[in-house]
């Protein structure tokens, strides 16, 4: 039975990985995070506080637990924050990867790294894994630099790029575009949403499943993982309004340029999923299925 160590286990993807690993009962799980364990459901796993910014703490934790696989979900992911503090972003998103991948190479640990569609400039999406990257912001540059470090290492590695991940966790601490739009519209708030950026939103459960498929298939290389529906951000928000029967007249469509965000966003990303489907057996939920799953989870949380 392989031991999987997950970094950032208190986050959205980290908790979905915990759900899935415990449900499958095929792996031993070591969950790690900077703060105390926030997973609400309990179960047969071990938790360790690990400061990703402290190389000695990272090495000590990995040496103690001797994992076969590390899934690295911890990151500074807010693109605007990265733009405003590039030094902190570089430490969180690049230097931590240097530490992890060197330890993985030393101890023959498989390293699964979560990357982003923001490594692309958005001019020629949807993209395959072979398309040339060209990031527009600090976050995208961080992730691409980390990818290159991984590719040039001797570790066993998998890079999973993903897009606009959505989902819910029990304490509601991780807002995504779905929960933000739903909550605002339920309150009768007018929301401004861009209509000139296109994405393929990814259900967090699908992303977690892809990580485990990569382990089970002993995969190697870069994989694109997302949902299979390509739509603008405003179209996505209108689908949210339609599913939960909310007032779509509260949605104001705007151009991205009117937001004056610190970090530039690619116009059109999206992924071609053929490699993940053929090599991993990846099969994402539809948006409708994803929303239905979220609805059931939110009802369970309330009860």
C-alpha positions in Angstrom: 0.0 0.0 0.0 1.6 3.3 -1.1 1.9 6.2 1.2 0.8 9.6 -0.3 1.8 12.9 1.3 -0.4 15.8 0.4 0.8 19.4 0.9 -1.8 22.1 1.4 -4.3 19.5 2.7 -6.5 22.2 4.3 -7.3 23.8 0.9 -10.1 22.9 -1.5 -8.1 20.3 -3.6 -6.3 19.1 -0.5 -9.6 18.2 1.2 -11.1 16.6 -1.9 -7.9 14.5 -2.1 -8.4 13.5 1.5 -12.1 12.6 0.8 -11.1 10.4 -2.2 -8.1 8.7 -0.7 -10.0 7.8 2.4 -13.0 6.5 0.4 -10.8 4.4 -1.9 -8.8 2.8 1.0 -6.0 1.9 -1.4 -3.4 4.3 0.0 -2.0 5.5 3.3 -2.5 9.3 3.6 -0.2 11.8 5.3 -2.0 15.2 5.1 0.1 18.3 5.8 -0.4 22.0 6.1 1.0 25.1 7.7 -1.8 25.4 10.3 -3.7 22.8 12.3 -5.8 20.2 10.6 -9.1 21.6 9.3 -10.5 18.4 7.7 -13.9 18.1 9.3 -14.8 14.4 8.7 -12.1 12.5 10.5 -10.8 9.2 9.3 -7.7 6.9 9.2 -4.9 9.2 8.2 -2.0 11.1 9.7 -1.6 14.9 9.9 1.5 16.9 10.2 2.1 20.6 10.4 4.7 21.5 7.8 6.0 24.9 6.9 6.6 24.8 3.2 8.9 27.8 3.4 11.2 26.0 5.8 13.4 23.5 4.0 14.5 21.8 7.2 10.8 21.3 8.3 10.0 19.9 4.8 12.9 17.5 4.8 12.2 16.3 8.4 8.5 15.6 7.7 9.2 13.7 4.5 12.0 11.7 6.1 9.7 10.8 9.0 6.8 9.6 6.9 8.8 8.2 3.9 6.0 8.7 1.3 6.0 7.0 -2.0 4.2 9.9 -3.6 3.9 13.6 -2.9 1.0 15.6 -4.3 2.0 19.3 -4.1 -1.2 21.4 -3.9 0.1 24.2 -1.6 0.8 27.4 -3.5 0.2 31.2 -3.6 -2.6 31.1 -6.2 -4.1 34.6 -6.2 -2.7 36.1 -9.4 -3.2 39.7 -8.2 -1.4 39.0 -4.9 1.5 37.4 -6.8 1.7 40.4 -9.0 1.8 42.8 -6.1 4.4 40.7 -4.1 6.5 38.8 -6.6 9.2 38.0 -4.0 6.8 36.2 -1.7 5.2 34.5 -4.8 8.5 33.3 -6.0 9.4 31.8 -2.6 6.0 30.1 -2.3 5.6 28.9 -5.8 9.2 28.2 -7.0 11.6 27.8 -4.1 9.3 25.3 -2.4 9.3 23.2 -5.5 13.1 23.2 -5.7 13.1 21.8 -2.2 10.5 19.2 -2.8 11.7 17.9 -6.1 15.3 17.5 -4.8 14.1 15.4 -1.9 11.9 13.4 -4.3 14.8 12.7 -6.5 17.0 11.7 -3.5 14.4 9.2 -2.1 12.8 8.0 -5.4 9.4 9.6 -4.5 6.9 10.3 -7.3 6.2 14.1 -7.4 2.8 15.3 -8.7 2.7 19.1 -9.2 -0.3 21.2 -9.7 0.1 23.9 -12.4 -2.2 26.2 -14.3 -3.6 27.4 -17.6 -2.0 30.7 -16.8 1.3 29.4 -18.2 -0.3 30.3 -21.6 -1.0 33.7 -23.1 -4.5 32.9 -24.1 -4.2 33.7 -27.8 -4.5 30.2 -29.2 -6.6 28.2 -26.8 -7.8 25.5 -26.2 -4.3 24.1 -25.7 -2.6 20.7 -25.8 0.3 19.7 -23.6 2.7 20.3 -26.5 1.7 23.9 -27.1 4.3 26.5 -26.2 3.7 28.4 -23.0 3.9 32.2 -22.7 2.6 33.5 -19.3 1.3 37.0 -18.9 1.6 37.4 -15.2 3.9 36.6 -12.2 1.8 33.6 -11.1 2.0 32.1 -14.6 5.8 32.7 -14.7 6.2 31.1 -11.3 4.4 28.0 -12.3 6.3 27.7 -15.6 9.6 28.2 -13.8 8.6 25.5 -11.3 7.6 23.2 -14.2 11.1 23.6 -15.8 12.8 22.8 -12.5 10.7 19.6 -12.3 11.4 18.6 -15.9 15.1 19.1 -15.4 15.2 17.0 -12.3 15.9 13.3 -12.0 12.7 12.7 -9.9 9.7 10.8 -11.2 7.3 13.5 -12.0 3.8 14.4 -13.2 2.7 18.0 -14.0 -1.1 18.5 -13.9 -2.2 21.8 -15.3 -5.8 22.9 -14.5 -8.3 25.7 -15.0 -10.6 27.7 -12.7 -11.2 25.0 -10.0 -14.6 25.1 -8.2 -16.1 23.2 -5.3 -17.1 23.5 -1.7 -15.7 22.4 1.6 -17.5 22.1 4.9 -16.2 25.3 6.6 -16.8 27.4 3.5 -13.3 28.9 3.8 -12.5 28.5 0.1 -14.6 30.7 -2.1 -14.7 29.9 -5.8 -16.5 31.6 -8.7 -19.5 29.3 -8.2 -20.0 30.0 -4.5 -19.2 33.7 -5.0 -21.8 34.1 -7.8 -24.4 32.0 -6.1 -24.1 33.8 -2.8 -24.1 37.3 -4.3 -27.2 36.6 -6.5 -29.1 35.0 -3.6 -28.5 38.2 -1.7 -29.9 40.2 -4.7 -26.5 41.9 -5.3 -25.6 43.2 -8.8 -22.4 41.4 -9.9 -20.0 42.5 -12.7 -18.6 39.6 -14.7 -16.2 39.7 -17.7 -17.6 38.4 -21.0 -14.3 38.4 -23.0 -12.4 35.6 -21.2 -13.0 32.0 -21.9 -12.2 29.0 -19.7 -13.1 25.3 -19.1 -14.0 25.2 -15.3 -12.8 22.2 -13.3 -14.7 20.4 -10.6 -12.3 19.9 -7.6 -13.4 16.3 -7.3 -12.4 15.7 -11.0 -9.0 17.2 -10.3 -8.5 15.0 -7.3 -9.5 12.0 -9.3 -6.9 12.9 -12.0 -4.1 13.0 -9.3 -5.0 9.5 -8.2 -5.3 8.2 -11.7 -1.7 9.5 -12.4 -0.5 7.5 -9.4 -2.4 4.3 -10.3 -1.2 4.5 -14.0 2.4 5.3 -12.9 2.1 8.2 -15.3 4.9 10.6 -16.3 4.8 13.9 -18.1 2.4 16.9 -18.5 -1.3 16.4 -18.4 -4.1 18.9 -19.0 -7.0 18.4 -16.6 -10.2 20.5 -16.7 -13.9 20.2 -17.3 -15.0 19.6 -20.9 -17.2 22.7 -21.4 -15.7 25.8 -23.0 -17.4 29.1 -22.2 -16.9 32.7 -21.2 -16.9 33.7 -17.5 -20.2 35.5 -18.0 -21.7 32.4 -19.6 -20.6 30.4 -16.6 -22.2 32.8 -14.2 -25.4 32.7 -16.2 -25.4 28.9 -16.0 -25.0 29.3 -12.2 -28.0 31.6 -12.1 -30.0 29.3 -14.2 -29.2 26.1 -12.2 -30.1 27.7 -8.9 -33.0 29.7 -10.4 -31.5 33.1 -9.5 -32.1 36.5 -11.1 -29.9 36.7 -14.1 -30.8 40.4 -14.6 -28.4 41.1 -11.7 -25.4 40.0 -13.9 -23.7 42.9 -15.6 -21.3 41.9 -18.4 -18.1 43.9 -18.7 -14.8 43.7 -20.4 -11.7 42.5 -18.6 -9.9 45.8 -19.3 -12.5 47.7 -17.2 -11.5 45.9 -14.0 -7.9 47.2 -13.8 -6.6 44.1 -12.1 -2.9 44.0 -11.2 -2.3 40.8 -13.0 -3.1 40.4 -16.7 -5.3 37.3 -17.5 -5.1 35.3 -20.7 -8.1 35.8 -22.9 -8.9 32.3 -24.0 -7.3 29.2 -22.4 -9.2 25.9 -22.3 -7.6 22.5 -22.7 -7.7 19.6 -25.2 -8.2 16.6 -22.9 -7.3 13.8 -25.3 -4.0 12.8 -23.6 -5.6 12.7 -20.1 -8.6 10.7 -21.4 -6.5 8.2 -23.4 -3.6 7.7 -21.0 -5.2 8.2 -17.6 -8.9 7.3 -18.3 -9.9 10.8 -17.1 -13.6 11.6 -17.5 -14.8 14.9 -16.1 -18.3 15.7 -14.9 -20.5 18.1 -16.9 -21.1 21.5 -15.3 -24.7 20.5 -14.6 -23.4 17.4 -12.8 -20.9 19.4 -10.9 -23.5 21.9 -9.8 -25.8 19.1 -8.6 -22.9 17.6 -6.6 -22.2 21.0 -5.0 -25.9 21.4 -4.2 -26.0 18.1 -2.4 -22.8 18.9 -0.5 -24.1 22.3 0.6 -27.4 20.7 1.9 -25.3 18.2 3.8 -23.3 21.0 5.4 -26.4 22.8 6.5 -27.8 19.6 8.0 
